[in-house]
Amino acid sequence: MLQRKFLTSLVLLALLTAACGAQAPEPTPTAQPSETPSTTPTPEPTLTPSVTPTPTSSPTETHTPTITPTATNTAPPTTTPVPVSGFLYDNWDFVDAPAGIIGALNSSLLAFVNTNNRDAVGDVRTPQPANDNATLYYLNPNGGAPIPILQMTAQTGDQIFVAPSGNALAYMRIENNPSTDGFYVVDLTLDTPIRGRILPFTSLVQRGIYSRPSWSPSGERLALALESGYDLDIYTVGRDGSSPTNLTNSGSYDFWPVWSPDGSSIAFVSDRARCPSWRPGEPETCDGTGAPRPTGGYVYVIDPATREVRQISQQWVTEPPRWVNPRQLSYASGDPAFGDPERSLWIADVITGQTQRVTLSSGDDAYKLSEAWAPNGRTVIYQAAGTATELVVASIDGSTLYRGNALTFTRYGLSAAWAPSGNAIAVGGIEGQCPYGVIVTEPDFDFIARGNPPPSMCQPTYSPNGNLIAFTGVNPRIDGRMDVYVANANGFGAQNLTVNLRGNIRLLGWVGGG
């Protein structure tokens, strides 16, 4: 026992030293107030004394004084800089995640959140009072009880972000206490996992734009968009709160960062081609021009090591891009919600810079929604929306592999996932709007599995090795509750993995296995 206390003291001393050290790297610039130019006072005219005329016949001329012109005022900036939240690392403490969790992450686990859990209830039919608890769990699909990782309040909602490696996470801690509320990172790689606050705010909406943070595949760095005086910039920070770095610092709006699957680059959206800067007084600034604040931009990629930035899209986008594989990036242009006549799909090769639009050789669709790309970037399934909705599987060369209404989903209600091999598609619904049971098809939509609920299939996702499909399902026979299920690659043998938990369950996806 004495030895463990001594080791814990050493860990605390090391963490205090690391926390202090985390403050040293590049601080976030705090917006400075706009300078009000001083006005040079207008000098009073100095009168040259008139010469008293002598009693002669020709009077002496009196000279008129020269007036110094008044200095011209420089117009002040039209935008007031916002207060900027500086990075910090405080409120750190130990979390109750098991010390051996990193070893468990050698296998692929499922991450999910259970809110309002009442696991002490003996009879599921017995009403119980609600609570404000939410717990992040990891779960081995091959057996074993769910592993509690982090306790939160229900106010965190969906603002929890787990690294693909599973060894780090970030979340919004909201307990109605300004001294502790904020954005936290959790480092699970330590013998005793620890968390700390890195930003003292409670909203990821920055300048009216919500940007989802993105972890590097290894879980070492987190990328996120933050207000920076007059604009938005992409920052990265370590899972221990160290080395906060402004990657873009362009003066324009840079947002929606998404880390590539190999960790070599970050895709993001920026308005820099239209507005090189929003900072007053800079060349080509949009400040004071009446230009509207952007709600979208063009797609770019940046190398975090060299900070080299390359523009990918020539199309204006109003939603985040998505990585298909380490080399290909997909994005959509046009938004029906804003009255655009079409929503088009694009795929780009970030090495060559070539982009290609999905255009069917016959019977093209104006609105292509809820798309999911095959891992090789050659085939896509989407929802064609017009007076009615259809499912379409199309090749990038314009050929159609399938079109039909064998399955009907509400608009934006499709959630599809490709097997890593590209030879199968799991098809489901979204957030409880899931009318079908387990559905797995071949790329030409020949059915491999076509089940009837219960359970229904919502938001299916294949494991990294392609051996399993995880999904959430609703069982109306048990109070309509939602559980996490897993089935084999062809959709058969579905098993309920969370049958012993109570409350609302939200599946985050697969972690670990690297």
Secondary structure, 3 states (H helix, E strand, C coil): CHHHHHHHHHHHHHHHHHHHHCCCCCCCCCCCCCCCCCCCCCCCCCCCCCCCCCCCCCCCCCCCCCCCCCCCCCCCCCCCCCCCCCCCCEEEEECCCCCCHHHHCCCEEEEEEEECCCCCCCCCCCCCCCCCEEEEEEECCCCCCCEEEEEEEHHHCCCEEECCCCCEEEEEECCCCCCCCEEEEEECCCCCCEEEEEECCCCCEECCEECCCEECCCCCEEEEEEEECCEEEEEEEECCCCCCEECCCCCCEEEEEEECCCCCCEEEEECCCCCCECCCCCCCECCCCCCCCCCCEEEEEECCCCCCEEECCCCCECCCCEECCCCEEEEEECCHHHCCCCEEEEEEECCCCCEEECCCCCCCCCEEEEEEECCCCCEEEEEEECCCEEEEEEECCCCEEEEECCCCCCCCCCEEEECCCCCCEEEEEECCECCCCCEEECCCCCEEEECCCCCCCEEEEECCCCCEEEEEEEEHHHCCEEEEEEEECCCCCCEECCCCCCCEEEEEEEEECC
